Every structure is written in C-alpha cells, then in structure tokens.
Amino acid sequence: MRKVKPIIRPLESKDIPEIAAAFQQLGWNKLASQYEHYLAEQEWKVRDVYITFVEGKFAGYVTISWTSWR
C-alpha cells in the first residue's frame, strides 16, 4: 500500500473557489461567502482555518475559533 502525504496549510483566498466547488459537487450548500468570512476571521486572529490537499486536490478543512461568540 502506497502512503500519501497530505499537505496541510492555512486557508488563502485563492483556495475559496476550489473549496466551494468541491462541496457543490457533493450537493452541499456551502457557499464561497462562508469561506470568505472564515478568511476574514483568520485575518482578525479570532479563527484559524487549515485546509488539506491530497495529491494536489482539496481534501478537507478544519477551523478553530479562539473566541466564544455565546
């Protein structure tokens, strides 16, 4: 079995169209605006967003919110 090494890095604006398209292909309603908001929060240092690529293709993401909004 061949090992695949994922690439994990912070979200960048250039990633947003690919992420939105990937979820649209799955039939999930996750608009680009959601990721634009995540990116803004990352720039404000209230959220970290990490994305993963496997063999050059988007594979997933995780967000960490450092501020509770409740």
Beta strands, then each sheet from edge to edge (+ up, - down):
strand 1: 7-10
strand 2: 47-54
strand 3: 57-65
sheet 1: 1+ 2- 3+
end
